[in-house]
Every structure is written in structure tokens, then in C-alpha cells.
Amino acid sequence: MINKILVPTDGYGLEDHVIRYVAKAFPSAEFYIISVVNTYERGVQLTNLLYKEMRESAEKAIERAKNLLEEEKVKNVKSRIIEGLPSKMINRYAKRKDVDLVAMRVYSRKLTVSAQRMGSTLRNVLKDSNIPILTLAEECNRIPIKKILFPTDGTRKSERAKNFSILFASSYKSKIEILHVMKEKNSRQHADEILKNAEWKASFWDVNVEKSVEKGDTVEKILKHAEHNDVIIMGVGRRFLFWHTIGHVTQAVITHSPIPVILVPCIRKRWEKRVSHK
């Protein structure tokens, strides 16, 4: 299912753990490594000397990433240096190459305060992406992926993520834990209906499902259940005009999760049709 992966890199080593993880988790995928020379940096006059330094830095970033993939025995790698606004170039390149996953870092809890962990580039990529994005804050060795945590509130954004998680689980012979955290105004019956629907759809793909219902703080419950899973798959918030809104729950989960989080902003139609046709 994950046949093409795009990994943006700046060469400072902060995304080394992301590169190693996706190489081990998806060893048969085709990898695209890009480094973006930010020619739109605010307050920076792009002199010839500065441009040369940025270009050389990008070349080193590409080389570092390729070496890491080579260490993990990955051979199918393509690379490119691009100029422009990083988030815009990442999305444009991902769409042009029709990749299945974009893998990006989240800043470690050890390096920065909570509010800054997401990073402006990741935030802006998410706002305008229709391709699933894998985020990872720290080193993770839960490979192969045998158990997926899918938190759902039953809304439309969760529906798209549900379709993706079922197809993902089917492709990698994984089990899904479907988690619904109840709000005070919602009944247990409503929660059971959400879980039952997801279980019913997963059954057509021979995917084993574990159903969980919790009460309390949504972020805390998701992170608690993450301890017993290998990856989280969840939907990004509602569409506002041409942008995705990124809710506080999503931000908190990806910046605190000990395991990778795959965010599904707007699943591509061919994937949704494959699930819905079952």
C-alpha cells in the first residue's frame, strides 16, 4: 500500500530517526528525498554567498539521508534539491510524484517547549495536503507494525482516516484497536454504534478489531492506549475554505506520542473507493 515515500530533510540530523524508521517499516517502498532551499526566508537578503551556502547545505542533507537509507539496505532512492517556500514545495513535489506518504519530524520533547514542537513547516504542509503524513518525534523501534490505534469521534474526518486504517491494516496484516473517547453529552449507545460500524467495515477486509471506549480527557486516553500499539492513524480536522484546520487534540497527540502518528487530511478517492466497494 505504501509504495512511494517522500522525506524532506534539512541535513541537521533532526530527522535521522524518521528516515531510519520508514526505511525499516517500509523497506520495499520507493523513496524520494528532497531538500528545499528556502528562498523566501523573511528578513534574509539572498546574496550570492548565502545562496551558495544554502545550496551546499542542501547537498549535504541529501547525501546524509541517502547514506542513512543505504545503511538500512534501501536501494530505490531518488533525490532532488528544490528552491522556494518549503511547505509549498513539499506539497507540490508530493502531488507531482503521487507519493503515498510524506514522512516528517516533530521536535523532540527534550529540545523545545510543547507549543513549538510541531514546527511551522509541518503545520503548513498539513494545512494544504491531501496525502497522509507520518510524524515522529523520537526514535521508535516498534517494527513490524502489528497493531494500529485508530481514535475516532465518528465525524467525517474520522471516516476518511478509518478507510485508510482498514486498508493499511489489511495490507500489513495488522490488528486495529478502535478507540472512542466519550464526551459527557454522548451516550454509550452512540459510542457503540461508531465502533460497530468500523468493525463491520473492517470485517470485509479480514482485519481483526479490538474495540475500546473511554471517558475523560481525549489526549490523555489516546496517549495511554498508544503505549500498547505500534502506530496511530487519525484524521486531521475540518476543511476551512482551501485549508485544513488542525485541532488541539491532533497537535497534542503528534507532539507527545511515543509512536509514529499517520495523519490523514483528505484521503485520495481511489483509496476510499477500494474500501467502500467492499
C-alpha positions as CSV (number, residue, x, y, z in Angstrom):
1,M,0.0,0.0,0.0
2,I,2.8,2.4,0.9
3,N,4.8,2.2,-2.3
4,K,6.2,5.8,-2.5
5,I,7.5,7.8,0.4
6,L,8.7,11.4,0.4
7,V,11.1,12.5,3.1
8,P,12.0,16.2,3.3
9,T,15.4,16.9,5.0
10,D,17.5,19.9,6.1
11,G,20.6,17.9,6.9
12,Y,20.9,18.8,10.6
13,G,20.3,15.3,11.7
14,L,17.0,16.1,13.4
15,E,15.0,13.8,11.1
16,D,17.5,10.9,11.1
17,H,15.2,8.8,13.3
18,V,12.3,9.4,10.8
19,I,14.5,8.2,7.9
20,R,15.5,5.1,9.8
21,Y,12.0,4.3,10.9
22,V,10.3,4.5,7.4
23,A,13.2,2.6,5.9
24,K,12.7,-0.3,8.4
25,A,8.9,-0.1,8.3
26,F,8.5,0.1,4.6
27,P,11.7,-1.5,3.1
28,S,10.2,-2.2,-0.3
29,A,9.0,1.4,-0.9
30,E,10.4,3.8,-3.4
31,F,12.0,6.7,-1.5
32,Y,12.1,10.4,-2.6
33,I,14.5,12.6,-0.7
34,I,14.2,16.4,-1.1
35,S,15.9,19.3,0.5
36,V,14.3,22.8,0.0
37,V,16.5,25.9,-0.3
38,N,14.3,28.5,1.3
39,T,14.4,31.4,-1.0
40,Y,11.5,33.1,0.9
41,E,13.2,33.4,4.3
42,R,11.9,36.5,5.9
43,G,14.4,39.2,6.8
44,V,17.2,37.4,4.8
45,Q,18.8,39.0,1.8
46,L,19.7,36.2,-0.5
47,T,23.2,37.2,-1.6
48,N,25.3,35.0,-3.8
49,L,27.4,33.9,-0.9
50,L,24.3,33.0,1.2
51,Y,22.7,31.2,-1.7
52,K,25.9,29.1,-2.2
53,E,26.0,28.2,1.5
54,M,22.3,27.2,1.5
55,R,22.8,25.1,-1.7
56,E,25.8,23.3,-0.2
57,S,23.8,22.6,2.9
58,A,21.0,21.1,0.9
59,E,23.5,18.9,-1.0
60,K,24.9,17.6,2.3
61,A,21.4,17.0,3.6
62,I,20.6,14.8,0.6
63,E,23.8,12.9,0.9
64,R,23.3,12.3,4.6
65,A,19.8,10.9,4.0
66,K,20.9,8.7,1.2
67,N,23.7,7.3,3.4
68,L,21.2,6.5,6.2
69,L,18.9,4.7,3.7
70,E,21.9,2.8,2.3
71,E,22.7,1.6,5.9
72,E,19.2,0.3,6.1
73,K,19.7,-1.6,2.8
74,V,17.3,0.6,0.8
75,K,18.3,0.9,-2.8
76,N,15.4,2.5,-4.6
77,V,16.1,6.2,-3.8
78,K,15.6,9.4,-5.8
79,S,16.7,12.8,-4.6
80,R,16.3,16.4,-5.6
81,I,17.1,19.9,-4.4
82,I,14.3,22.4,-4.8
83,E,14.1,26.1,-4.3
84,G,11.1,28.0,-2.8
85,L,8.9,28.0,0.2
86,P,9.5,24.7,2.0
87,S,5.9,23.7,2.8
88,K,4.6,24.7,-0.7
89,M,7.4,22.8,-2.4
90,I,7.0,19.7,-0.3
91,N,3.3,19.5,-1.1
92,R,3.8,20.3,-4.8
93,Y,6.5,17.6,-5.2
94,A,4.5,15.0,-3.3
95,K,1.5,15.6,-5.5
96,R,3.6,15.5,-8.7
97,K,5.3,12.2,-7.8
98,D,2.0,10.8,-6.5
99,V,3.5,9.6,-3.2
100,D,1.6,7.6,-0.7
101,L,3.2,9.0,2.4
102,V,5.1,12.1,3.5
103,A,7.4,11.4,6.5
104,M,8.3,14.4,8.7
105,R,9.8,15.0,12.1
106,V,8.2,16.6,15.2
107,Y,10.6,18.3,17.5
108,S,11.6,16.2,20.5
109,R,10.2,17.0,23.9
110,K,13.8,17.2,25.0
111,L,14.6,20.0,22.6
112,T,11.8,22.5,22.8
113,V,8.6,23.6,24.6
114,S,5.3,22.0,23.8
115,A,3.8,24.9,21.8
116,Q,6.8,24.9,19.4
117,R,7.2,21.1,18.8
118,M,5.1,20.9,15.7
119,G,7.1,23.3,13.7
120,S,5.9,25.8,11.1
121,T,6.8,23.7,8.0
122,L,4.9,20.6,9.2
123,R,2.0,22.8,10.2
124,N,1.8,24.4,6.8
125,V,2.3,21.1,4.9
126,L,-0.7,19.7,6.9
127,K,-2.9,22.6,6.1
128,D,-2.7,22.1,2.3
129,S,-2.0,18.4,1.9
130,N,-4.3,15.7,0.7
131,I,-1.7,13.0,1.2
132,P,-1.2,11.1,4.5
133,I,1.6,12.4,6.6
134,L,3.6,10.3,9.1
135,T,5.1,12.3,12.0
136,L,7.6,11.0,14.6
137,A,9.1,12.9,17.5
138,E,11.7,10.4,18.8
139,E,13.4,7.2,18.0
140,C,10.9,4.3,17.7
141,N,11.6,0.6,17.1
142,R,8.1,-0.9,17.1
143,I,8.6,-2.7,13.8
144,P,6.9,-4.5,12.1
145,I,3.6,-2.8,12.6
146,K,1.3,-5.3,14.2
147,K,-1.2,-3.2,16.0
148,I,-2.8,0.1,14.9
149,L,-4.5,2.6,17.2
150,F,-7.4,4.4,15.4
151,P,-9.0,7.0,17.6
152,T,-12.4,8.1,16.2
153,D,-15.1,10.6,17.1
154,G,-17.4,9.3,14.3
155,T,-17.2,12.5,12.2
156,R,-16.4,12.8,8.5
157,K,-12.7,13.4,9.1
158,S,-12.5,10.2,11.1
159,E,-14.4,8.4,8.3
160,R,-11.6,9.1,5.8
161,A,-9.0,8.0,8.4
162,K,-11.0,4.9,9.1
163,N,-10.9,3.8,5.4
164,F,-7.1,4.4,5.3
165,S,-6.5,2.5,8.6
166,I,-8.5,-0.5,7.4
167,L,-6.7,-0.7,4.1
168,F,-3.3,-0.2,5.9
169,A,-4.1,-3.0,8.4
170,S,-5.2,-5.3,5.6
171,S,-2.0,-4.6,3.6
172,Y,0.3,-5.2,6.5
173,K,-1.7,-7.9,8.2
174,S,-2.1,-5.8,11.3
175,K,-4.8,-5.6,14.0
176,I,-6.7,-2.4,14.7
177,E,-7.7,-1.0,18.1
178,I,-10.6,1.4,17.5
179,L,-10.8,3.9,20.4
180,H,-13.7,6.3,21.1
181,V,-13.4,8.7,24.0
182,M,-16.9,9.7,25.1
183,K,-17.9,13.2,25.8
184,E,-20.4,13.9,28.6
185,K,-23.2,14.7,26.2
186,N,-22.7,11.5,24.2
187,S,-24.3,8.2,25.2
188,R,-22.7,4.8,25.3
189,Q,-25.1,3.7,22.6
190,H,-23.7,6.4,20.3
191,A,-20.2,5.1,21.0
192,D,-21.1,1.5,20.4
193,E,-22.7,2.5,17.0
194,I,-19.4,4.2,16.0
195,L,-17.3,1.2,16.9
196,K,-19.7,-1.3,15.4
197,N,-19.7,0.4,12.1
198,A,-15.9,0.4,12.0
199,E,-15.8,-3.2,13.0
200,W,-18.3,-4.1,10.3
201,K,-16.3,-2.4,7.5
202,A,-13.1,-3.9,8.7
203,S,-14.6,-7.4,8.6
204,F,-14.8,-7.2,4.8
205,W,-11.1,-6.9,4.7
206,D,-10.5,-9.7,7.3
207,V,-9.0,-7.2,9.7
208,N,-9.2,-8.1,13.4
209,V,-10.6,-5.3,15.5
210,E,-10.4,-4.5,19.2
211,K,-13.0,-2.0,20.4
212,S,-12.3,0.4,23.3
213,V,-14.5,3.1,24.9
214,E,-13.1,5.5,27.4
215,K,-14.3,8.6,29.4
216,G,-12.1,11.5,30.2
217,D,-9.5,13.7,28.5
218,T,-9.2,12.7,24.9
219,V,-5.5,13.3,24.5
220,E,-4.6,11.5,27.7
221,K,-6.6,8.5,26.7
222,I,-5.2,8.3,23.2
223,L,-1.6,8.5,24.6
224,K,-2.4,5.9,27.2
225,H,-3.6,3.4,24.5
226,A,-0.6,4.3,22.3
227,E,1.6,2.5,24.8
228,H,0.2,-0.8,23.6
229,N,0.2,0.0,19.9
230,D,2.8,0.4,17.1
231,V,1.3,3.4,15.2
232,I,-1.6,5.8,15.5
233,I,-3.8,6.7,12.5
234,M,-6.1,9.7,12.9
235,G,-7.8,12.3,10.8
236,V,-6.9,16.0,10.5
237,G,-9.7,18.5,11.3
238,R,-12.4,20.0,9.1
239,R,-11.7,21.8,5.8
240,F,-12.0,25.6,6.0
241,L,-12.1,27.1,2.5
242,F,-8.9,25.7,1.0
243,W,-7.1,24.8,4.2
244,H,-7.3,22.0,6.8
245,T,-7.8,23.2,10.4
246,I,-5.5,21.4,12.9
247,G,-7.3,20.9,16.2
248,H,-5.7,20.9,19.6
249,V,-6.2,17.2,20.0
250,T,-4.2,16.4,16.9
251,Q,-1.4,18.8,17.8
252,A,-1.1,17.4,21.3
253,V,-1.1,13.8,20.2
254,I,1.6,14.2,17.5
255,T,3.8,16.2,19.7
256,H,3.6,13.8,22.7
257,S,3.2,10.4,21.1
258,P,5.9,7.8,21.7
259,I,5.0,6.1,18.4
260,P,4.5,7.4,14.8
261,V,1.3,9.2,14.0
262,I,-0.1,9.0,10.5
263,L,-2.4,12.0,9.8
264,V,-5.0,11.6,7.1
265,P,-6.0,15.1,5.9
266,C,-8.0,14.1,2.8
267,I,-7.7,10.6,1.7
268,R,-7.4,10.1,-2.1
269,K,-10.5,8.9,-3.8
270,R,-9.0,5.7,-5.2
271,W,-8.3,4.5,-1.6
272,E,-11.8,5.4,-0.4
273,K,-13.4,3.6,-3.3
274,R,-11.4,0.5,-2.6
275,V,-12.7,0.3,0.9
276,S,-16.3,1.5,0.2
277,H,-16.7,-1.0,-2.6
278,K,-16.2,-3.9,-0.3
